[in-house]
Amino acid sequence: MIKIAAMSELHPLIVETLQNDGKVILTITGTSMLPLLRHKKDRVFLIKLQERPLKKHDLPLFVREDGKYILHRIINVARSGYVIAGDNQCVTEYPVRHAQVIGVVQGIWRGSRYISCGGFLYRAYSILWVSAYPLRRLYLRGKQFLHRTIRYLKYRNGD
């Protein structure tokens, strides 16, 4: 039986499980991590944080100051925290402190296929995706402009 629960309800259970060296699998919601993670289709395999700081390209699950739970990619590591952005976003969050992080993704379940975050193809994707951040920003802004223009033209023509 599958039960849907709010992350705020699951938080204590997730933290306790991870602290006891357990592993947690969560289904992803939202589109901020497209094309890697698909809304309500893909699942992530979370593990406990190690004592070491996270690295560029890691996928931490963290809690924002407003209480929202976010899973985004680290695109840079700075002294006061991590610079984080979704793969489908052109806006960064900074600083995300290590204390805000609940766990880190070790792998992804896409249907019945498991993708390890330590695998060659995943690592190549991560490096290329983060390296292309400036171009991605232009692409996403252009895509947004195109969608708005099409909507405007449809509205103007009475479609």
Solvent accessible surface area in square Angstrom, and as a share of the most:
residue,aa,sasa,rsa
1,M,227,1.01
2,I,165,0.84
3,K,159,0.67
4,I,161,0.82
5,A,34,0.27
6,A,52,0.41
7,M,49,0.22
8,S,77,0.50
9,E,117,0.52
10,L,47,0.24
11,H,53,0.24
12,P,88,0.55
13,L,110,0.55
14,I,6,0.03
15,V,41,0.24
16,E,104,0.47
17,T,43,0.25
18,L,4,0.02
19,Q,119,0.53
20,N,109,0.56
21,D,98,0.51
22,G,22,0.21
23,K,115,0.49
24,V,19,0.11
25,I,83,0.42
26,L,29,0.14
27,T,73,0.42
28,I,21,0.11
29,T,95,0.55
30,G,33,0.31
31,T,75,0.43
32,S,31,0.20
33,M,5,0.02
34,L,59,0.29
35,P,69,0.43
36,L,19,0.09
37,L,0,0.00
38,R,79,0.29
39,H,80,0.36
40,K,130,0.55
41,K,134,0.57
42,D,0,0.00
43,R,86,0.31
44,V,1,0.00
45,F,37,0.15
46,L,0,0.00
47,I,36,0.18
48,K,73,0.31
49,L,30,0.15
50,Q,97,0.43
51,E,172,0.77
52,R,106,0.39
53,P,89,0.56
54,L,8,0.04
55,K,114,0.48
56,K,92,0.39
57,H,44,0.20
58,D,30,0.15
59,L,2,0.01
60,P,0,0.00
61,L,9,0.04
62,F,0,0.00
63,V,33,0.19
64,R,70,0.25
65,E,137,0.62
66,D,100,0.52
67,G,40,0.39
68,K,117,0.49
69,Y,49,0.19
70,I,24,0.12
71,L,20,0.10
72,H,6,0.03
73,R,1,0.00
74,I,0,0.00
75,I,20,0.10
76,N,80,0.41
77,V,66,0.38
78,A,38,0.30
79,R,249,0.91
80,S,65,0.42
81,G,10,0.09
82,Y,7,0.03
83,V,25,0.15
84,I,0,0.00
85,A,2,0.02
86,G,0,0.00
87,D,2,0.01
88,N,49,0.25
89,Q,61,0.27
90,C,17,0.10
91,V,97,0.56
92,T,55,0.32
93,E,43,0.19
94,Y,112,0.42
95,P,59,0.37
96,V,4,0.02
97,R,112,0.41
98,H,70,0.31
99,A,99,0.76
100,Q,25,0.11
101,V,12,0.07
102,I,20,0.10
103,G,0,0.00
104,V,14,0.08
105,V,8,0.04
106,Q,74,0.33
107,G,0,0.00
108,I,0,0.00
109,W,71,0.25
110,R,62,0.23
111,G,50,0.48
112,S,112,0.72
113,R,144,0.52
114,Y,81,0.31
115,I,37,0.19
116,S,47,0.30
117,C,25,0.15
118,G,58,0.56
119,G,28,0.27
120,F,162,0.67
121,L,145,0.72
122,Y,14,0.05
123,R,128,0.47
124,A,32,0.25
125,Y,52,0.20
126,S,1,0.01
127,I,84,0.43
128,L,127,0.63
129,W,65,0.23
130,V,12,0.07
131,S,78,0.50
132,A,35,0.27
133,Y,34,0.13
134,P,86,0.54
135,L,123,0.61
136,R,15,0.06
137,R,102,0.37
138,L,129,0.64
139,Y,140,0.53
140,L,27,0.13
141,R,114,0.42
142,G,39,0.38
143,K,84,0.36
144,Q,87,0.39
145,F,143,0.60
146,L,103,0.51
147,H,96,0.43
148,R,137,0.50
149,T,44,0.26
150,I,74,0.38
151,R,152,0.56
152,Y,123,0.47
153,L,80,0.40
154,K,109,0.46
155,Y,177,0.67
156,R,164,0.60
157,N,111,0.57
158,G,68,0.66
159,D,135,0.70
